[in-house]
Amino acid sequence: MARFRKKVSRRTFSGFKKKSRRSSSNNSSSVVDVALGAIAYGASRQYVASWLVPVSNMLPFGNMNDEVVMLGASYAVKRWLPIGKYAKAYGNAGMTIELAKISENAISGLSGNNTTQTVFTYG
């Protein structure tokens, strides 16, 4: 669980009285930013994955090559593209989705269960 950052108090002087004002930087993403990043990632994933097929064919990860390449691309977008907070949200959404896919493949490989969809019937 992440800890909250300590707010730094800064003093402002207006007139003769001293007033203290609390300010802090807000680096957290709103729900709308996260949703827009996830929507943009979902819409562009197929195009970017088809563009990176030559890179994914060189990797020795078996059926997880595509997920590993897209994880690296999402990290690169988050880390090195200075185009604003939406690029960071795009990278965070991509990394979350790809890590979920990689862990799903790893768990299904360990358990010997190769089905990815489960149907529950009640009654």
C-alpha positions in Angstrom: 0.0 0.0 0.0 1.4 3.3 -1.0 2.0 6.0 1.6 0.7 9.4 1.2 3.1 12.2 0.6 3.7 14.7 3.3 2.2 18.1 2.5 4.8 20.9 2.5 3.6 24.2 4.0 4.8 27.3 2.4 4.4 30.8 3.9 3.0 33.6 1.9 3.2 37.2 3.1 0.4 39.5 2.2 0.3 42.8 4.0 1.3 42.7 7.6 0.0 39.4 8.7 1.7 36.1 8.0 -0.5 33.5 6.5 0.5 29.9 6.0 -0.9 28.1 3.0 -0.7 24.3 2.4 0.1 23.2 -1.0 1.1 19.9 -2.5 1.7 18.4 -5.9 -1.1 16.2 -7.2 0.6 13.5 -9.2 -2.2 11.0 -9.0 -4.4 10.1 -12.0 -8.1 10.6 -12.0 -10.5 7.9 -13.0 -11.1 9.6 -16.3 -7.4 9.7 -17.1 -7.1 5.9 -16.3 -10.2 5.2 -18.4 -8.9 7.2 -21.4 -5.5 5.5 -21.2 -7.1 2.1 -21.1 -9.5 2.9 -24.0 -6.6 4.2 -26.1 -4.5 1.2 -25.3 -7.3 -1.2 -26.2 -8.0 0.6 -29.5 -4.3 0.7 -30.6 -3.0 -2.6 -29.3 -3.7 -4.7 -32.4 -2.1 -2.2 -34.7 1.0 -1.8 -32.6 1.3 -5.5 -32.0 1.2 -6.2 -35.8 3.8 -3.5 -36.3 6.1 -5.2 -33.7 5.8 -8.8 -35.1 9.4 -8.9 -36.3 10.7 -8.1 -32.8 8.4 -10.6 -31.1 9.5 -13.4 -33.5 13.1 -13.0 -32.2 12.2 -13.6 -28.5 12.4 -17.0 -26.8 9.3 -16.7 -24.6 7.1 -19.1 -26.6 3.4 -18.1 -26.7 4.0 -15.0 -24.5 6.2 -13.2 -27.1 3.5 -10.7 -28.0 2.7 -9.9 -24.4 6.4 -9.3 -23.5 6.9 -7.0 -26.5 3.8 -5.0 -25.7 4.8 -4.8 -22.1 8.1 -3.3 -23.2 6.4 -0.9 -25.6 4.0 0.3 -22.9 6.9 0.8 -20.5 8.8 2.8 -23.2 5.7 5.0 -23.8 5.3 5.6 -20.1 8.9 6.3 -19.4 10.3 8.2 -22.5 7.5 9.9 -24.3 7.1 13.4 -23.0 3.6 14.1 -24.4 1.7 14.6 -21.1 -0.3 12.7 -18.5 -2.3 10.7 -21.1 0.9 9.0 -22.3 1.6 8.0 -18.7 -2.0 6.7 -18.3 -1.6 4.8 -21.6 1.6 3.2 -20.5 0.1 2.3 -17.1 -2.9 0.7 -18.7 -0.8 -1.2 -21.1 1.6 -2.5 -18.5 -1.3 -3.6 -16.3 -3.1 -5.4 -19.1 0.0 -7.2 -20.3 1.2 -8.2 -16.9 -2.3 -9.7 -16.3 -2.0 -11.7 -19.5 1.5 -12.9 -18.7 0.5 -14.0 -15.2 -2.6 -15.7 -16.6 -0.4 -17.7 -19.1 2.1 -18.5 -16.4 -0.6 -19.8 -14.0 -2.3 -21.8 -16.7 1.1 -23.3 -17.7 1.9 -24.3 -14.1 -1.5 -25.9 -13.4 -1.7 -27.7 -16.7 -5.0 -26.0 -17.5 -4.8 -24.5 -21.0 -8.4 -23.1 -21.0 -8.7 -19.4 -20.6 -12.4 -19.1 -20.2 -14.4 -20.6 -17.4 -18.2 -21.0 -17.6 -20.1 -21.2 -14.3 -23.5 -22.9 -14.3 -25.8 -22.4 -11.3 -28.8 -24.5 -10.7 
